[in-house]
Amino acid sequence: MRSPKLAALELRRFGRGKLPRAALVALLVLPLLYGALYLWSFWDPYGRLDRIPVALVNDDKGATADGKKVTAGDDITEKLRDSKTFDWREVSAAEARRGVEDGTYYLSLTMPDDFSERIASSSGKSPETGALQVRTNDANNYIVGQISRTVFSEVRQAASTKTSRSFLDKIFVSFSDIHGETVKAAKGADKLKGGIGKAEKGSKDLADGLKDAKDGSGKLSTGLKKLNKGAGDVADGTKRVAEGTQRLADKVNTNAGKVGPFLKGNEKTIGDTAQLVADSSGAIRKHLDTLAERAPAAAKGARTASDTLNGVYARRCDDPVLPDAACADLKKARDAAADVATVADDLDTLIADQNGDLTKLDKHLATLQKQSQALADRAPHLSEDLDDAVKKINKLNDGAAEVAAGAKKLHKGIGTARTGATDLDKGVGDLKTGADDLNGGMYKLVGGSGKLAGGLHDGAEQIPDYGKQDRDRRTDVMADPVRLASQDLHKAPNYGTGFAPYFIPLSLWVGAMVAYMLIAPMNRRALAAGASAWRIALAGWLPVVAIGVLQTVALMSVLHWAVGLEMARAAGTVGFLFLVTACFAAIVQWLNARFGAAGRILVLALLMLQLTSAGGTYPVQTSPGFFNALHPFLPMSYVVEALRRLITGGGLEPVWHACVVLTAFTAGALALTAVAARRRQVWTLDRLHPELSL
């Protein structure tokens, strides 16, 4: 009898009574209990979070920032109520604490009384962090605590983003203010540059002027030195003049007392005498002219007379024939004539040689004549003139004394001026040095002011000036600079869909495990008839595969139409699950066929190992190393990975890989079952008296 017929006979056994039929129905429904019920309970827990009671405590008192009221606690409370993330119940802090402790509330969220004040401080001088206080109790439910951490992280991020917007908006406004002020500063720097340029030119002119002033102060110092010496001489001279005028005044005053009465009594005599002197001077001047004209003729006549007398004396007396009694008189006359001639010649020579002196004498005589005439004219008033002269001399004496005193002060003042001029010269020299340094510094300052102006202009260009629209856009970006631009290529719509690849193979394994509790892993009739090992293996495998196919159809129908499982590749998923059912049936068959009653325990143990190493919940990499080592050697690992691609979508390479692995497991398990069947055809004491029977 062939294996399919043997399998049909095995299944037909379940139709002979009510209980076998009920058992068959139980076999078909059992995977639903694991698959459909589990997935249904886990289908969308995040969609029902609004049923979880959570205490909400809003103790925030609000604050004021920049003249605006800040009510961060009320804002967050309103948004939380609108979000319906949890069943928010607004209570007091004490009630929230008691509720979390006794399980009335799974957790609590508290906004402290200074929450708004701390948030508002972000735009002040001493910013502080606002803290949302979360209290959980894992004794109530650990998963809720994990969910709350995710939810509250989003709440915190939203609150932080809103706070950051106001803070950043103020910063961007400050940027605009800084930009405007920098532009003003740049314009001011331009004006400063121009002013410093003029100042630099002025400092150069000052340096040049101080150079001239230094030369002038040097000359002034030298001049004052000489002037001081001259002033000293003047002081000495005026002192001597004052002393002289004093003596003169003393004498004049003394003699005036004597001369005054004389002049008063002899004014006529003095006038006549002066007139006589004037007339005599005029006569002398007249005779001087006559003398100068007649002196040459007189000298010539005197020489002629002398020559004549010499001739007469020679003729009569030098060689006389007879002595002449007149010779003695002639000799005297001759000598006298010679003397007269000599005197006349000398006079003529004198007049000729002293012609200039005679001219001077004539001028002096003219002056004498003029003054004598003036004296003769003033003689009647000599006593009055004497009194005037005395007064003038006394006045002169007083003036000389004042001049001497002034000259002394002048000398002292010039001495002080000389010292001052020396200090001035030194100071002007220092000023000149300082002016040169100032000019050099101003030159550098001109360059520096140019760089300052250029830098401020460049800075003004680099400092942003944001308008309101641009500021709002940038504030949004800066408040939340990193957005999670997630792109889920094959998104599972809910929690149940994500766990379906894990619970479906679990239910099919349990279905195969229970099926082999009711169906013998090896057909007894085939064993008794001595059929081939392969036929025996297939005869025990095919009925369970048929039941598994029905289990798969029932399970997937309920999951799809009742629970709501949407599959990207529905036909591929069902066809792949037929292969999974065949593979699981072959493995469970072999364990039961090879190990008998102990095999059922091994089936359960193998299920546990597969569930912990398949990576159905958390990635297998997060499991301990033992489970990571088992992962690639167990069939459920490949089933879970393939079902994820078939249900949610994605590349089919893991599916084909899983098909190859499952086919290999199926063939291997059937081969091992055939070996076990071959061994079972030989009776032993263990088979006759088994140690354990289930």
C-alpha positions as CSV (number, residue, x, y, z in Angstrom):
1,M,0.0,0.0,0.0
2,R,1.4,3.4,-1.0
3,S,2.1,6.2,1.5
4,P,-0.7,8.6,0.5
5,K,-3.2,5.8,0.9
6,L,-1.8,5.0,4.3
7,A,-2.0,8.6,5.2
8,A,-5.7,8.7,4.1
9,L,-6.5,5.7,6.2
10,E,-4.8,7.4,9.2
11,L,-7.0,10.5,8.8
12,R,-10.1,8.4,8.2
13,R,-9.7,7.1,11.7
14,F,-10.8,10.5,13.0
15,G,-14.2,10.2,11.4
16,R,-15.4,7.1,13.2
17,G,-16.8,8.8,16.2
18,K,-17.7,12.1,17.9
19,L,-14.6,12.2,20.1
20,P,-12.1,11.7,17.2
21,R,-14.0,14.3,15.2
22,A,-13.7,16.7,18.2
23,A,-10.1,15.9,18.4
24,L,-9.5,16.7,14.8
25,V,-11.4,20.0,15.2
26,A,-9.2,20.7,18.2
27,L,-6.2,20.1,16.2
28,L,-7.4,22.6,13.6
29,V,-8.4,25.2,16.1
30,L,-5.3,24.9,18.4
31,P,-3.0,27.1,16.3
32,L,-5.7,29.7,16.4
33,L,-5.5,29.7,20.2
34,Y,-1.8,30.5,20.0
35,G,-1.6,32.6,16.8
36,A,-4.9,34.5,16.6
37,L,-5.4,35.0,20.3
38,Y,-1.9,36.1,21.0
39,L,-1.8,38.5,18.1
40,W,-5.2,39.8,18.9
41,S,-4.2,40.6,22.4
42,F,-1.0,42.3,21.2
43,W,-2.5,43.7,18.0
44,D,-2.3,47.5,18.8
45,P,-1.5,48.3,22.4
46,Y,-0.2,51.8,21.6
47,G,-3.5,52.6,20.0
48,R,-5.2,52.1,23.4
49,L,-2.9,54.0,25.6
50,D,-5.7,56.5,26.3
51,R,-7.2,53.8,28.6
52,I,-4.2,53.9,31.0
53,P,-4.9,56.2,34.0
54,V,-2.0,58.6,34.5
55,A,-1.9,61.4,37.2
56,L,-1.2,64.9,35.9
57,V,-0.1,67.5,38.5
58,N,0.1,71.1,37.4
59,D,1.6,73.2,40.2
60,D,3.0,75.8,37.8
61,K,2.3,79.4,39.0
62,G,3.3,81.0,35.7
63,A,5.8,83.8,35.2
64,T,6.4,87.0,33.3
65,A,9.1,87.5,30.6
66,D,9.7,90.6,28.5
67,G,6.3,91.9,29.7
68,K,4.5,88.8,28.5
69,K,2.7,86.2,30.7
70,V,4.3,82.7,30.5
71,T,2.0,79.7,31.4
72,A,4.1,76.7,30.3
73,G,2.3,74.4,32.7
74,D,-1.2,75.2,31.4
75,D,0.0,75.0,27.8
76,I,1.5,71.6,28.3
77,T,-1.6,70.4,30.2
78,E,-3.9,71.5,27.4
79,K,-1.8,69.8,24.8
80,L,-1.6,66.6,26.8
81,R,-5.3,66.5,27.1
82,D,-5.8,67.1,23.4
83,S,-3.3,64.4,22.5
84,K,-5.1,61.7,24.5
85,T,-1.9,59.8,24.8
86,F,-3.0,58.6,28.2
87,D,-6.1,58.9,30.4
88,W,-4.9,62.1,32.0
89,R,-6.4,62.8,35.4
90,E,-5.5,66.2,36.9
91,V,-4.9,65.7,40.6
92,S,-2.8,67.1,43.5
93,A,0.7,66.1,44.1
94,A,-0.1,64.1,47.3
95,E,-2.9,62.2,45.5
96,A,-0.6,61.5,42.6
97,R,2.0,60.1,44.9
98,R,-0.5,57.8,46.7
99,G,-2.1,56.7,43.4
100,V,1.2,55.6,41.8
101,E,2.1,53.8,45.0
102,D,-1.2,51.8,45.3
103,G,-1.6,51.2,41.6
104,T,-4.5,53.7,41.0
105,Y,-2.3,55.4,38.4
106,Y,0.4,53.7,36.4
107,L,2.6,56.8,36.6
108,S,2.4,60.6,37.2
109,L,3.7,63.7,35.5
110,T,4.3,66.8,37.6
111,M,5.0,70.4,36.5
112,P,6.6,72.2,39.6
113,D,5.5,75.6,40.7
114,D,8.5,77.4,39.2
115,F,8.3,75.6,35.8
116,S,7.3,78.7,33.8
117,E,9.8,80.8,35.8
118,R,12.6,78.5,34.9
119,I,11.6,78.4,31.2
120,A,11.3,82.2,31.1
121,S,14.8,82.5,32.6
122,S,16.2,81.3,29.3
123,S,15.9,84.8,28.0
124,G,17.3,86.4,31.1
125,K,20.8,86.8,32.7
126,S,20.7,83.5,34.7
127,P,19.0,80.8,32.6
128,E,17.8,77.7,34.4
129,T,16.4,74.4,33.2
130,G,12.8,73.6,33.7
131,A,12.2,70.1,34.9
132,L,9.2,67.9,34.2
133,Q,9.0,65.3,37.1
134,V,7.9,61.8,36.2
135,R,7.2,59.1,38.8
136,T,6.8,55.5,37.7
137,N,6.3,52.2,39.6
138,D,7.4,49.1,37.8
139,A,5.5,47.1,40.4
140,N,2.4,48.3,38.6
141,N,3.6,47.5,35.1
142,Y,7.1,47.6,33.6
143,I,6.1,48.1,30.0
144,V,4.0,51.1,30.8
145,G,7.1,52.7,32.4
146,Q,9.0,52.0,29.2
147,I,6.2,53.5,27.1
148,S,6.0,56.5,29.3
149,R,9.6,57.3,28.9
150,T,9.2,57.5,25.2
151,V,6.0,59.6,25.4
152,F,7.5,62.0,28.0
153,S,10.7,62.3,26.0
154,E,8.5,63.6,23.1
155,V,6.6,65.9,25.6
156,R,9.9,67.2,26.9
157,Q,11.3,67.8,23.4
158,A,8.1,69.7,22.4
159,A,8.3,71.9,25.5
160,S,12.0,72.5,24.9
161,T,11.4,73.3,21.3
162,K,8.8,75.9,22.2
163,T,11.1,77.5,24.8
164,S,14.0,77.4,22.4
165,R,11.9,79.3,19.8
166,S,11.3,82.3,22.1
167,F,14.9,82.2,23.3
168,L,16.3,82.0,19.7
169,D,13.9,84.6,18.4
170,K,15.3,87.0,20.9
171,I,18.9,86.1,19.8
172,F,18.0,86.7,16.2
173,V,16.4,90.0,17.1
174,S,19.7,90.8,18.9
175,F,21.6,89.9,15.8
176,S,19.5,92.5,13.9
177,D,20.2,95.1,16.6
178,I,23.9,94.3,16.6
179,H,23.9,94.6,12.8
180,G,22.3,98.0,13.0
181,E,24.6,99.2,15.7
182,T,27.7,97.8,13.8
183,V,26.6,99.7,10.7
184,K,26.4,102.9,12.8
185,A,29.8,102.1,14.3
186,A,31.2,101.6,10.8
187,K,29.9,105.0,9.7
188,G,31.3,106.5,12.8
189,A,34.6,104.8,12.1
190,D,34.6,106.4,8.6
191,K,34.1,109.8,10.2
192,L,36.7,109.0,12.8
193,K,39.1,108.0,10.0
194,G,38.5,111.3,8.3
195,G,38.9,113.2,11.5
196,I,42.1,111.3,12.4
197,G,43.4,112.0,8.9
198,K,42.9,115.8,9.6
199,A,44.4,115.3,13.0
200,E,47.4,113.6,11.5
201,K,47.9,116.5,9.1
202,G,47.5,118.9,12.0
203,S,50.0,116.9,14.1
204,K,52.4,117.1,11.2
205,D,51.9,120.8,11.0
206,L,52.3,121.0,14.7
207,A,55.6,119.1,14.5
208,D,56.8,121.4,11.8
209,G,55.6,124.5,13.7
210,L,57.3,123.2,16.9
211,K,60.5,122.7,14.9
212,D,60.4,126.4,13.9
213,A,59.4,127.2,17.5
214,K,62.4,125.2,18.7
215,D,64.7,127.2,16.4
216,G,63.0,130.4,17.6
217,S,63.2,129.4,21.3
218,G,66.8,128.6,20.8
219,K,67.4,132.1,19.3
220,L,65.3,133.6,22.0
221,S,67.3,131.9,24.7
222,T,70.6,133.0,23.1
223,G,69.2,136.6,22.5
224,L,67.9,136.8,26.1
225,K,71.3,135.7,27.3
226,K,72.9,138.5,25.4
227,L,70.1,140.9,26.4
228,N,70.7,139.9,30.0
229,K,74.3,140.8,29.7
230,G,73.4,144.1,28.0
231,A,70.7,144.7,30.6
232,G,73.3,144.3,33.2
233,D,75.5,146.8,31.5
234,V,72.5,149.2,31.1
235,A,71.7,148.7,34.8
236,D,75.3,149.5,35.8
237,G,75.4,152.5,33.3
238,T,72.1,153.9,34.5
239,K,73.3,153.4,38.0
240,R,76.4,155.5,37.3
241,V,74.3,158.0,35.3
242,A,72.0,158.3,38.3
243,E,74.9,158.8,40.6
244,G,76.4,161.4,38.2
245,T,73.1,163.3,37.8
246,Q,72.8,163.2,41.6
247,R,76.2,164.7,42.0
248,L,75.4,167.2,39.2
249,A,72.1,168.0,40.9
250,D,73.8,168.5,44.2
251,K,76.4,170.8,42.6
252,V,73.9,172.7,40.5
253,N,71.7,173.1,43.5
254,T,74.7,174.2,45.6
255,N,76.1,176.6,42.9
256,A,72.7,177.8,41.9
257,G,72.4,179.3,45.4
258,K,75.6,181.2,44.8
259,V,75.3,181.9,41.0
260,G,71.7,182.9,41.1
261,P,72.1,186.2,43.0
262,F,75.2,187.0,40.8
263,L,73.3,186.4,37.6
264,K,70.4,188.4,38.9
265,G,72.7,191.4,39.7
266,N,74.9,191.2,36.6
267,E,72.4,190.3,33.9
268,K,73.3,193.6,32.0
269,T,77.0,193.1,32.3
270,I,76.7,189.5,31.2
271,G,74.6,190.6,28.3
272,D,77.0,193.3,27.2
273,T,80.0,190.9,27.6
274,A,78.2,188.3,25.6
275,Q,77.3,190.9,22.9
276,L,81.0,191.9,22.9
277,V,82.0,188.3,22.4
278,A,79.5,187.9,19.6
279,D,80.8,191.1,17.9
280,S,84.4,190.1,18.4
281,S,83.7,186.6,17.0
282,G,82.2,188.3,14.0
283,A,85.2,190.6,13.6
284,I,87.7,187.7,14.0
285,R,85.8,185.7,11.4
286,K,86.0,188.7,9.1
287,H,89.8,189.2,9.7
288,L,90.4,185.5,9.3
289,D,89.2,185.9,5.7
290,T,91.4,188.9,5.1
291,L,94.4,187.1,6.7
292,A,94.0,184.2,4.4
293,E,93.8,186.5,1.4
294,R,96.7,188.8,2.3
295,A,99.2,186.3,3.9
296,P,100.8,185.2,0.5
297,A,101.3,188.8,-0.7
298,A,102.7,189.8,2.7
299,A,105.1,186.9,2.7
300,K,106.2,187.8,-0.9
301,G,106.8,191.5,0.1
302,A,108.7,190.5,3.2
303,R,111.0,188.3,1.1
304,T,111.5,191.1,-1.4
305,A,112.3,193.6,1.3
306,S,114.7,191.1,2.9
307,D,116.4,190.5,-0.4
308,T,116.7,194.2,-1.1
309,L,118.2,194.9,2.4
310,N,120.6,192.0,1.9
311,G,121.7,193.5,-1.4
312,V,122.2,196.9,0.1
313,Y,124.1,195.6,3.0
314,A,126.3,193.5,0.7
315,R,127.1,196.5,-1.5
316,R,127.8,198.9,1.2
317,C,129.2,196.7,4.0
318,D,130.6,193.4,2.8
319,D,133.4,194.7,0.7
320,P,133.4,198.5,1.3
321,V,136.0,200.8,-0.2
322,L,135.4,203.0,2.6
323,P,133.9,202.1,5.9
324,D,130.2,203.0,6.2
325,A,128.9,204.2,9.5
326,A,125.3,203.0,8.5
327,C,126.4,199.3,8.2
328,A,125.6,198.6,11.8
329,D,122.0,199.9,11.3
330,L,121.8,198.2,7.9
331,K,122.8,194.9,9.5
332,K,120.1,195.3,12.1
333,A,117.6,196.2,9.4
334,R,118.8,193.3,7.2
335,D,118.4,190.8,10.1
336,A,115.0,192.3,11.0
337,A,113.8,192.0,7.4
338,A,115.0,188.4,7.3
339,D,113.1,187.7,10.4
340,V,110.0,189.3,9.1
341,A,110.3,187.4,5.8
342,T,110.7,184.2,7.8
343,V,107.7,185.0,9.9
344,A,105.7,185.9,6.8
345,D,106.6,182.7,5.1
346,D,105.8,180.7,8.1
347,L,102.5,182.5,8.5
348,D,101.7,181.9,4.8
349,T,102.7,178.2,5.1
350,L,100.7,177.9,8.3
351,I,97.7,179.4,6.8
352,A,98.1,177.2,3.8
353,D,98.6,174.1,5.9
354,Q,95.8,174.9,8.4
355,N,93.2,175.9,5.9
356,G,90.9,173.1,7.2
357,D,91.5,174.2,10.8
358,L,90.7,177.7,9.9
359,T,87.5,176.5,8.4
360,K,86.7,174.7,11.6
361,L,87.8,177.7,13.6
362,D,85.4,179.8,11.5
363,K,82.6,177.3,12.3
364,H,83.4,177.4,16.0
365,L,83.6,181.2,15.9
366,A,80.2,181.1,14.1
367,T,78.8,178.9,16.8
368,L,80.4,181.1,19.5
369,Q,79.0,184.1,17.8
370,K,75.5,182.5,17.7
371,Q,75.6,181.3,21.2
372,S,77.0,184.6,22.5
373,Q,74.4,186.5,20.7
374,A,71.8,184.1,22.2
375,L,73.3,184.6,25.6
376,A,73.3,188.3,25.1
377,D,69.6,188.1,24.0
378,R,68.7,185.8,27.0
379,A,71.0,187.8,29.5
380,P,68.0,189.7,30.9
381,H,66.4,186.3,31.7
382,L,69.4,184.4,32.9
383,S,68.2,184.1,36.5
384,E,64.9,182.7,35.3
385,D,66.7,180.3,33.0
386,L,68.9,179.2,35.8
387,D,65.9,178.4,37.9
388,D,64.4,176.4,35.0
389,A,67.7,174.6,34.4
390,V,67.9,173.7,38.1
391,K,64.4,172.3,38.0
392,K,65.2,170.4,34.8
393,I,68.4,169.0,36.3
394,N,66.6,167.9,39.4
395,K,63.9,166.4,37.2
396,L,66.7,164.7,35.1
397,N,68.2,163.4,38.4
398,D,64.8,162.0,39.4
399,G,64.3,160.4,36.0
400,A,67.9,159.0,36.0
401,A,67.1,157.4,39.4
402,E,63.9,155.9,38.1
403,V,65.7,154.7,35.0
404,A,68.4,153.1,37.1
405,A,65.7,151.4,39.3
406,G,63.8,150.3,36.1
407,A,67.1,149.1,34.5
408,K,67.8,147.1,37.7
409,K,64.3,145.5,37.5
410,L,64.7,145.0,33.8
411,H,68.0,143.2,34.4
412,K,66.3,141.0,37.0
413,G,63.3,140.4,34.8
414,I,65.5,139.6,31.8
415,G,67.4,137.2,34.1
416,T,64.2,135.5,35.0
417,A,63.1,135.6,31.3
418,R,66.5,134.1,30.4
419,T,65.9,131.2,32.7
420,G,62.3,130.9,31.4
421,A,63.6,131.0,27.9
422,T,66.0,128.2,28.6
423,D,63.2,126.2,30.1
424,L,61.0,127.2,27.2
425,D,63.6,126.0,24.8
426,K,63.9,122.7,26.6
427,G,60.1,122.4,26.8
428,V,59.7,123.2,23.2
429,G,62.3,120.6,22.4
430,D,60.3,118.1,24.4
431,L,57.1,119.2,22.7
432,K,58.8,118.8,19.3
433,T,59.9,115.3,20.2
434,G,56.3,114.6,21.5
435,A,54.8,116.1,18.4
436,D,57.1,113.9,16.2
437,D,55.9,110.9,18.3
438,L,52.3,112.1,18.0
439,N,52.6,112.5,14.3
440,G,54.0,108.9,14.0
441,G,51.2,107.6,16.3
442,M,48.6,109.6,14.4
443,Y,50.0,108.1,11.1
444,K,49.6,104.6,12.6
445,L,46.2,105.6,14.0
446,V,45.1,106.7,10.5
447,G,46.0,103.2,9.3
448,G,44.3,101.6,12.3
449,S,41.2,103.7,11.9
450,G,41.1,102.6,8.3
451,K,41.3,99.0,9.3
452,L,38.7,99.6,12.0
453,A,36.3,101.1,9.5
454,G,37.0,98.3,7.0
455,G,36.6,95.7,9.7
456,L,33.4,97.1,11.0
457,H,32.0,97.3,7.5
458,D,33.1,93.6,6.9
459,G,31.6,92.7,10.3
460,A,28.4,94.5,9.5
461,E,28.1,92.5,6.3
462,Q,28.8,89.2,8.2
463,I,26.4,89.9,11.0
464,P,23.0,88.8,9.8
465,D,20.0,91.2,9.7
466,Y,16.9,89.0,9.8
467,G,13.4,90.1,8.9
468,K,10.4,88.6,10.8
469,Q,9.7,85.9,8.2
470,D,13.3,84.9,7.9
471,R,13.7,85.1,11.7
472,D,10.7,82.8,12.2
473,R,12.0,80.3,9.7
474,R,15.5,80.2,11.3
475,T,14.0,80.1,14.8
476,D,12.0,77.0,13.8
477,V,15.2,75.4,12.4
478,M,17.4,76.2,15.4
479,A,14.8,75.2,17.9
480,D,14.5,71.8,16.3
481,P,17.7,71.6,14.1
482,V,17.6,67.8,13.7
483,R,14.4,66.3,12.5
484,L,13.9,62.6,12.2
485,A,13.2,62.3,8.5
486,S,12.3,58.6,8.9
487,Q,11.4,56.6,5.8
488,D,10.0,53.2,6.7
489,L,10.4,51.2,3.5
490,H,8.0,48.5,4.6
491,K,6.2,49.8,7.6
492,A,4.2,47.5,9.8
493,P,0.9,49.3,10.5
494,N,0.5,48.1,14.1
495,Y,2.1,46.1,16.9
496,G,0.3,42.8,15.9
497,T,1.6,42.9,12.3
498,G,5.1,43.3,13.6
499,F,4.8,40.3,15.9
500,A,2.9,38.0,13.4
501,P,6.1,36.5,11.9
502,Y,6.9,35.4,15.5
503,F,3.6,34.0,16.7
504,I,2.4,32.3,13.4
505,P,5.3,29.7,13.3
506,L,4.9,29.3,17.1
507,S,1.3,28.3,16.6
508,L,2.1,25.9,13.7
509,W,4.8,24.2,15.8
510,V,2.4,23.7,18.6
511,G,-0.2,22.4,16.1
512,A,2.3,19.8,14.8
513,M,3.4,18.9,18.3
514,V,-0.3,18.3,19.4
515,A,-1.0,16.5,16.1
516,Y,1.7,13.9,16.9
517,M,0.1,13.4,20.3
518,L,-2.9,12.0,18.4
519,I,-1.3,10.6,15.3
520,A,1.5,8.0,15.5
521,P,4.7,9.3,14.0
522,M,5.1,6.0,12.2
523,N,2.1,4.0,10.8
524,R,1.7,0.8,12.8
525,R,0.1,-1.0,9.9
526,A,3.0,-0.2,7.6
527,L,5.4,-1.3,10.3
528,A,3.5,-4.5,10.8
529,A,3.3,-5.1,7.1
530,G,7.1,-4.7,6.7
531,A,6.8,-1.7,4.3
532,S,9.9,0.2,3.3
533,A,11.3,2.8,5.8
534,W,10.6,5.7,3.5
535,R,7.0,4.7,3.0
536,I,6.6,4.4,6.7
537,A,8.1,7.8,7.2
538,L,5.9,9.4,4.6
539,A,2.8,7.6,5.8
540,G,3.3,9.2,9.3
541,W,4.2,12.6,7.9
542,L,1.6,13.3,5.3
543,P,-1.5,13.2,7.6
544,V,0.0,15.8,9.9
545,V,1.0,17.9,6.8
546,A,-2.6,17.7,5.6
547,I,-3.8,18.8,9.0
548,G,-1.1,21.5,9.1
549,V,-2.3,22.8,5.8
550,L,-5.9,23.1,7.2
551,Q,-4.5,24.7,10.3
552,T,-2.6,27.3,8.2
553,V,-5.7,28.1,6.1
554,A,-7.9,28.5,9.2
555,L,-5.3,30.5,11.0
556,M,-4.5,32.9,8.2
557,S,-8.2,33.3,7.4
558,V,-9.0,34.4,10.9
559,L,-5.9,36.6,11.1
560,H,-6.8,38.3,7.8
561,W,-10.5,38.7,7.9
562,A,-11.2,38.7,11.7
563,V,-8.1,40.3,13.3
564,G,-7.1,42.5,10.4
565,L,-3.7,41.2,9.3
566,E,-2.7,42.7,6.0
567,M,0.0,40.9,4.0
568,A,2.1,42.4,1.2
569,R,2.2,38.9,-0.4
570,A,-0.8,37.0,0.8
571,A,-0.5,34.0,-1.6
572,G,3.3,33.8,-1.0
573,T,2.8,33.9,2.7
574,V,0.2,31.1,2.7
575,G,2.3,28.9,0.3
576,F,5.4,29.5,2.4
577,L,3.5,28.5,5.6
578,F,2.6,25.2,3.9
579,L,6.3,24.6,3.6
580,V,6.8,25.6,7.2
581,T,4.1,23.2,8.3
582,A,5.7,20.4,6.3
583,C,9.1,21.1,7.8
584,F,7.8,21.4,11.4
585,A,5.8,18.2,11.0
586,A,8.9,16.4,9.7
587,I,11.0,17.5,12.7
588,V,8.4,16.8,15.3
589,Q,7.8,13.4,13.6
590,W,11.4,12.5,13.8
591,L,11.8,13.4,17.5
592,N,8.8,11.4,18.4
593,A,9.8,8.5,16.2
594,R,13.4,8.4,17.4
595,F,13.0,9.1,21.1
596,G,9.4,7.9,21.7
597,A,7.9,9.4,24.8
598,A,11.0,11.5,25.6
599,G,10.7,13.0,22.1
600,R,7.7,15.0,23.2
601,I,9.8,16.6,25.8
602,L,12.5,17.3,23.3
603,V,9.9,18.8,20.9
604,L,8.9,21.2,23.7
605,A,12.5,22.0,24.6
606,L,13.4,22.6,20.9
607,L,10.4,25.0,20.7
608,M,11.8,27.0,23.7
609,L,15.2,27.2,22.1
610,Q,13.8,28.4,18.8
611,L,11.6,31.0,20.5
612,T,14.6,32.4,22.4
613,S,17.0,32.4,19.5
614,A,14.8,33.3,16.5
615,G,14.9,37.1,17.1
616,G,11.2,37.4,17.0
617,T,10.9,40.2,19.5
618,Y,14.2,41.9,20.0
619,P,17.1,41.6,17.5
620,V,19.0,38.4,18.2
621,Q,22.2,40.4,18.6
622,T,20.8,41.8,21.9
623,S,20.5,38.2,23.3
624,P,23.3,36.4,25.2
625,G,26.0,34.7,23.1
626,F,24.4,31.2,23.6
627,F,21.3,32.2,21.7
628,N,23.4,34.0,19.1
629,A,25.2,30.7,18.5
630,L,22.0,28.7,18.1
631,H,20.3,31.3,15.8
632,P,21.7,30.1,12.4
633,F,21.1,26.4,13.2
634,L,17.3,26.4,14.0
635,P,14.6,26.5,11.3
636,M,12.4,29.1,13.1
637,S,15.1,31.7,12.7
638,Y,14.7,31.5,8.9
639,V,10.9,31.3,9.1
640,V,10.6,34.5,11.1
641,E,12.9,36.4,8.7
642,A,11.1,35.2,5.6
643,L,7.6,36.0,7.0
644,R,8.7,39.5,7.8
645,R,9.5,40.0,4.1
646,L,6.3,38.3,2.9
647,I,3.9,40.1,5.3
648,T,5.4,43.6,5.4
649,G,7.3,43.6,2.1
650,G,10.9,43.7,1.1
651,G,13.4,41.7,-0.9
652,L,12.7,38.0,-1.4
653,E,16.2,36.7,-0.9
654,P,15.6,35.7,2.7
655,V,12.5,33.9,1.6
656,W,14.3,31.8,-1.0
657,H,17.0,31.2,1.5
658,A,14.5,30.1,4.1
659,C,12.8,27.8,1.5
660,V,16.1,26.0,0.8
661,V,16.9,25.7,4.5
662,L,13.3,24.4,5.4
663,T,13.5,22.0,2.5
664,A,16.8,20.7,3.7
665,F,15.4,20.3,7.3
666,T,12.3,18.5,5.9
667,A,14.3,16.1,3.8
668,G,16.8,15.5,6.7
669,A,14.1,14.9,9.2
670,L,12.2,12.5,6.9
671,A,15.5,10.7,6.3
672,L,16.1,10.4,10.0
673,T,12.5,9.2,10.5
674,A,13.1,6.5,7.8
675,V,16.2,5.4,9.7
676,A,14.2,5.3,12.9
677,A,11.4,3.3,11.1
678,R,14.0,0.9,9.9
679,R,15.2,0.4,13.5
680,R,11.6,0.0,14.7
681,Q,11.1,-2.9,12.5
682,V,13.5,-4.8,14.7
683,W,11.9,-5.7,18.1
684,T,14.0,-5.3,21.2
685,L,13.5,-5.6,24.9
686,D,13.2,-1.8,25.2
687,R,10.3,-1.8,22.7
688,L,8.6,-4.7,24.6
689,H,9.1,-3.0,28.0
690,P,9.7,0.8,27.6
691,E,11.1,2.7,30.5
692,L,8.6,5.6,30.0
693,S,5.2,5.6,28.3
694,L,3.1,8.7,27.6
